[in-house]
């Protein structure tokens, strides 16, 4: 029948239109000359407050220095998920993620970032650091003091899933590092110890923010293993007087890394401003903002000023104890890694 | 009416159960949304809605619906006309294809577009070379919305058109009307209420879609966040008033949609009698 042939054509036409229309609409908007520079910072979950303050300070600074306005757009999410989005084409000018491994994945899977990115900025490209602490409910009813208390029977521990969350991997490795020291490198006992902790976890959220929400808003669990900055945020802003921070005897030096996404800044013509943006993180003003948002600053002068905020604690590093992120990832979080082994023994 | 044989107690029990279920699962959560949204008073509620990012989220949601709904309407009418009124080879295949978006999880729908248009995807390098942005930008948000709402209008119209049969069209053509004229003057008027109903449902889904949009949006606030994504972001930032305020807009939209839908339904029933 002639009619049916016609119908087929129309249907195909509609399909085609559905694809072409939005695409060309986007093209049209792109041709409008841009009067102000925009940067896209793709970051991980708990840095929302930090970058809100930092972006404003940087934009002001850039305006007085160069006379140009710069607008910084933010995207937040689980660190691994964000890295994946950049790999799939989210056009970040800079990435500020939870751990070097996620930026390594971008460098390994694409040619957006050179493989030696970590050497391009001071301090392993981590302008601020953090550590892992415990957050407990007021009065510390379960008397939680150290990692041993998390492995005890009857204690409910909240931590996100290390498969998807950057923060969770730091948590896991901190516990592992503590056990290594305690049992003098006896692999089986270490595994047993960490496994006891994870047996106490009732919900494994996919990101650090999700875990905090579980602990604070849904009131589940006796202790939250959290980023220091996240714990302070809860104590000072969410539930004044309802929570306490407990610093374990030993924790891990978390180095959230930042990097310029070379291919993207060259496409956007934003290399200069993006580079200045990252360098501003290392400046006195940038370090001050980091410290105010409970990230440990690198600059001695700023650290001295905020010393009362950051308790001194023995910190292990990924490089010393685990031989770098690539190794830690392979041994602990890859398929059939230690996390899979202990989480299945349930 | 006199045919009821159950004892009164069972009747009341059943009514009570239905009402309890209804209030527990629908009314209570809805009240909760508005209660939380207004927890700090009307003025705060209104200020949170005037936030720059909230407004851009509403705008994006509107634009998405404005593009997706008309396109799916045209497609839905044409497709259901073809399927209900004509016989052709591959008809069943077309039917299955139309249903596909309903049977695929929205997350997969989003990933399909990443695999197709993403930087590592099939068309990614070509798009990149021609400076066309699709994923993590507005086009992808609109595309996935079109994808997930694809079957709604057609699904609504096919049964109506099938039940009406071909007699009226055949009569029109015998009397010398062209195919085009027949379509506009005979087929379309017969299904106009069905079309309206389809539009309302399609619009509701287009505005509320979360999963698929979440995968392709890139979550850039002020740029690629739709209203449902904005709600999640605000909630994760512990701004529960703002989150519920944005959620209340979605809830209001849903309620409005339902009211419009029931009005249309009563009209349909009246017309068909």
HADDOCK unambig.tbl for C-alpha pairs under 7 A between the chains (distance, minus, plus):
assign (segid A and resid 4 and name CA) (segid B and resid 86 and name CA) 6.91 0.50 0.50
assign (segid A and resid 4 and name CA) (segid B and resid 88 and name CA) 5.86 0.50 0.50
assign (segid A and resid 7 and name CA) (segid B and resid 82 and name CA) 6.27 0.50 0.50
assign (segid A and resid 11 and name CA) (segid B and resid 79 and name CA) 6.84 0.50 0.50
assign (segid A and resid 14 and name CA) (segid B and resid 75 and name CA) 6.14 0.50 0.50
assign (segid A and resid 18 and name CA) (segid B and resid 71 and name CA) 6.61 0.50 0.50
assign (segid A and resid 22 and name CA) (segid B and resid 139 and name CA) 5.31 0.50 0.50
assign (segid A and resid 23 and name CA) (segid B and resid 134 and name CA) 6.89 0.50 0.50
assign (segid A and resid 23 and name CA) (segid B and resid 139 and name CA) 5.89 0.50 0.50
assign (segid A and resid 26 and name CA) (segid B and resid 139 and name CA) 6.76 0.50 0.50
assign (segid A and resid 27 and name CA) (segid B and resid 132 and name CA) 6.57 0.50 0.50
assign (segid A and resid 73 and name CA) (segid B and resid 220 and name CA) 6.42 0.50 0.50
assign (segid A and resid 73 and name CA) (segid B and resid 221 and name CA) 6.71 0.50 0.50
assign (segid A and resid 74 and name CA) (segid B and resid 220 and name CA) 5.57 0.50 0.50
assign (segid A and resid 74 and name CA) (segid B and resid 221 and name CA) 6.10 0.50 0.50
assign (segid A and resid 75 and name CA) (segid B and resid 218 and name CA) 6.85 0.50 0.50
assign (segid A and resid 75 and name CA) (segid B and resid 219 and name CA) 5.29 0.50 0.50
assign (segid A and resid 75 and name CA) (segid B and resid 220 and name CA) 4.52 0.50 0.50
assign (segid A and resid 75 and name CA) (segid B and resid 221 and name CA) 6.39 0.50 0.50
assign (segid A and resid 76 and name CA) (segid B and resid 219 and name CA) 6.88 0.50 0.50
assign (segid A and resid 85 and name CA) (segid B and resid 218 and name CA) 6.77 0.50 0.50
assign (segid A and resid 87 and name CA) (segid B and resid 119 and name CA) 6.85 0.50 0.50
assign (segid A and resid 88 and name CA) (segid B and resid 114 and name CA) 6.92 0.50 0.50
assign (segid A and resid 88 and name CA) (segid B and resid 118 and name CA) 4.85 0.50 0.50
assign (segid A and resid 88 and name CA) (segid B and resid 119 and name CA) 4.70 0.50 0.50
assign (segid A and resid 88 and name CA) (segid B and resid 120 and name CA) 5.69 0.50 0.50
assign (segid A and resid 89 and name CA) (segid B and resid 118 and name CA) 5.53 0.50 0.50
assign (segid A and resid 89 and name CA) (segid B and resid 119 and name CA) 4.50 0.50 0.50
assign (segid A and resid 89 and name CA) (segid B and resid 135 and name CA) 6.97 0.50 0.50
assign (segid A and resid 90 and name CA) (segid B and resid 136 and name CA) 5.55 0.50 0.50
assign (segid A and resid 90 and name CA) (segid B and resid 218 and name CA) 6.34 0.50 0.50
assign (segid A and resid 209 and name CA) (segid B and resid 236 and name CA) 6.40 0.50 0.50
